[in-house]
Each structure stands twice: as structure tokens, then as C-alpha cells.
Amino acid sequence: MRRIEQIDPPPALDVDAPLPAPSVEHFDGLIASSAAQWHVDKALVKAIVANESAFDPRATSATGAQGLMQLEPATAAELGVTDAYDPQQNVNGGTRYLRGLLDRFRGDTLRAVAAYNAGPGAVEKYGGIPPYAETRAYVDNVLESYRRYKLRP
């Protein structure tokens, strides 16, 4: 006769435990789709997401910006984003906003990225990247990420 060993039951799930953040690759298709729809380089969109939220769709800034592309509530509303924590709505809205900035600054990626961080009015006021340490560091970081994502197949 075979002896049956007792197996311990699995531990109970902690429903209050934070969910692990999805991997970077988890959002590749979504980023590529939104980038294609709005005619923005997918590596640039990915660089913005990396620097805004580190690919955490639940990210919220101290100023209330939300989701992967850190949309401010008023900007999200203007873009028709009803749930800024929904990755698809957020990336689509953020990419659409970035497209508008690229158009406004005639394709100037540096100015568009600076405007994504500091606002288009600040970029226009200073005729380029504003002299804010945070914005200058942001532009440098986004451009470095952009270069890295362009090199990856």
C-alpha cells in the first residue's frame, strides 16, 4: 500500500499587498501602438514613460500627476482620459499630448521634452529649455533613455 504524504495548503493571499509592477516589456505593444497612431517615435514615448513613472501604472506624483506618463488631471481631462491609471488611456493620451508638443515646437524634440516637464509656456517664455534644474535634468535623462531605446532592437 502506498503512503500518502500530507501536503501543506498554500499560504493565504494577502489582498492588501501591493501588486508587483509589470515589466518594461509588458507595455511595449501599447507604447508601439500609441506611437504609431500619433506618429511619434516609440523610443521617445518609452523614454518619457521610463522617466515619468519607471513603468509603474499606479504612480502618482506629489503634484497629482498620474499613471505611466504622469498626466496632470486637467491635462488628462482635456485629452479625454477618464482613468489616468488605465495604461491604455494614459499612454494614448500622453502620446497624443507629446504629438501636440512636437507640432507646437516644429519637431524640436528637446523643446517638446522640456515642455512635457515644465509646460509649453515656460519653453516659449525662455525660447528653449527653461533654466530650471529639474527640467534640465529631466531633458538629459529622457534623451539618454531615448538613445538607449533607439539602440535596442
Steps between C-alpha positions, in 0.01 A plus 500: 500500500631849407547754768343840425695793628315796634549818299475832676239732354630807319527814712202731500514786255557844643249706304644822642854427382618725216502342158839460336568758232469361147822458308615759250423258217141473622428844351698468174197418285291777653779755454563388141130520415453849646824621344387377158154653540639844590814481278749529785819297528421208732845529660416858602167397650673218687765743627230735631323210676828378651583840641150600607386184679770232467228293328274502808141551380395588857759776542375829645720806538495747787319742269232244408627386160385146435591180322769394259542836327416700813204693362378793708125463564412811295716386208351151518149647489590717198627187325185301579680270743240389754728265697861616508600175672379295205823437307333509159319828562805654666753408231263594221422835664862570590620414150232722350614783730863441399397510131341838565819627662711374210267680259503817709880505503532395134650160570760628748533202731699690764234768533215249492659294778569814704139608450378158611669570832476877549208586278499656154464853639831473685677377187354787297584753772867398502528421130617147576565279798411701811781566751340272759738239639220241510406556135860498379567172683171358368590585140846346541355183654226462238748550216737243650213251532390585146849421365504168687155397372594598142799267516298202622343287227 
